[in-house]
C-alpha cells in the first residue's frame, strides 16, 4: 500500500545522505511500502531492501487472502510472476531477501 509520508521521509533521507533525490533510489514498489526493511548500497547506489515474507503477508492482506486455504501460495505465485519476474532487479532497483528467522519459523531449524 502506498505511503506518502514514507516516500517523503525516504526522499529527505536520500537528499541528506547526498544522493540525487531524482535517482532511482526512489524506485521502490509502492505496493509494498510496509515491507521495506531498509536500504543497501549496491555499486555506490542505494536501493530499497524488502522482506519477501512481509511482501507476501502484505499482498494477502490487500487481496483479502488471509482466510483462503491457498492464500499463501496465491500470494507467492503473484509476487514471483508480477514482481520478481517482472524485472525487479538491476542497477538501482530494489532487492528482496528472505530472513533466516522466517525460514526457521516456517521450516524448522
C-alpha positions as CSV (number, residue, x, y, z in Angstrom):
1,X,0.0,0.0,0.0
2,X,1.3,3.4,-1.0
3,X,2.5,5.6,1.9
4,X,3.1,9.3,1.1
5,X,4.7,10.0,4.4
6,X,7.2,7.2,3.9
7,X,8.0,8.4,0.4
8,X,8.7,11.9,1.7
9,X,10.9,10.6,4.5
10,X,12.9,8.5,2.1
11,X,13.4,11.4,-0.3
12,X,14.6,13.6,2.6
13,X,16.9,10.9,3.9
14,X,18.4,10.4,0.4
15,X,19.0,14.1,0.0
16,X,20.6,14.4,3.4
17,X,22.9,11.5,2.6
18,X,24.0,13.2,-0.6
19,X,22.1,11.1,-3.0
20,X,20.4,12.6,-6.0
21,X,16.7,12.7,-5.0
22,X,15.7,12.0,-8.6
23,X,17.9,8.9,-8.8
24,X,16.1,5.5,-8.9
25,X,16.7,5.3,-5.1
26,X,13.0,6.1,-5.2
27,X,12.5,3.1,-7.5
28,X,10.7,1.2,-5.0
29,X,7.4,-0.7,-5.3
30,X,4.8,1.4,-3.6
31,X,2.6,-1.7,-3.4
32,X,4.9,-3.0,-0.6
33,X,5.7,0.1,1.4
34,X,5.1,-1.8,4.7
35,X,7.7,-4.4,3.6
36,X,10.7,-2.1,3.2
37,X,13.2,-3.1,5.8
38,X,15.9,-0.6,4.8
39,X,18.3,0.4,2.0
40,X,21.6,-1.1,1.0
41,X,24.2,0.3,-1.2
42,X,25.0,-1.7,-4.4
43,X,27.7,-0.4,-6.8
44,X,27.5,3.0,-5.0
45,X,23.8,3.3,-5.4
46,X,21.3,2.9,-2.5
47,X,18.5,0.5,-3.3
48,X,15.4,-0.5,-1.3
49,X,15.5,-3.8,0.5
50,X,12.3,-5.7,1.1
51,X,11.4,-8.7,3.2
52,X,9.8,-11.4,1.0
53,X,7.7,-12.8,3.8
54,X,6.4,-9.3,4.6
55,X,5.6,-8.7,0.9
56,X,3.6,-12.0,0.9
57,X,1.7,-11.0,4.1
58,X,1.0,-7.5,2.7
59,X,-0.3,-8.9,-0.6
60,X,-2.5,-11.4,1.2
61,X,-4.0,-8.6,3.4
62,X,-4.5,-6.3,0.4
63,X,-6.2,-9.0,-1.7
64,X,-8.2,-10.4,1.2
65,X,-6.5,-13.8,1.0
66,X,-5.7,-14.3,4.7
67,X,-8.6,-16.7,5.2
68,X,-8.2,-18.5,1.9
69,X,-6.8,-22.1,2.1
70,X,-4.3,-21.4,-0.6
71,X,-3.9,-17.7,0.1
72,X,-0.1,-18.0,0.8
73,X,0.5,-19.9,-2.4
74,X,-1.6,-17.5,-4.4
75,X,0.5,-14.6,-3.0
76,X,3.8,-16.3,-3.7
77,X,2.7,-17.1,-7.3
78,X,1.6,-13.5,-7.9
79,X,4.7,-11.9,-6.4
80,X,7.1,-14.3,-8.2
81,X,5.5,-13.6,-11.6
82,X,4.4,-9.9,-11.3
83,X,7.2,-8.5,-9.2
84,X,10.3,-10.7,-9.0
85,X,9.8,-12.0,-12.6
86,X,9.0,-8.6,-14.0
87,X,12.5,-7.2,-13.8
88,X,12.5,-6.4,-10.0
89,X,16.3,-6.4,-10.2
90,X,19.1,-4.4,-11.9
91,X,21.2,-1.3,-11.0
92,X,19.3,0.9,-8.6
93,X,16.3,-1.4,-8.4
94,X,15.0,-3.0,-5.2
95,X,16.3,-6.2,-3.7
96,X,14.2,-8.8,-1.9
97,X,15.5,-11.0,0.9
98,X,14.2,-13.9,2.9
99,X,15.1,-13.5,6.6
100,X,16.8,-16.6,8.1
101,X,14.4,-16.4,11.1
102,X,11.4,-16.6,8.8
103,X,12.9,-19.7,7.2
104,X,13.5,-21.3,10.6
105,X,10.0,-20.5,11.7
106,X,8.3,-21.8,8.6
107,X,10.5,-24.9,8.0
108,X,12.1,-25.6,11.4
109,X,15.7,-25.5,12.4
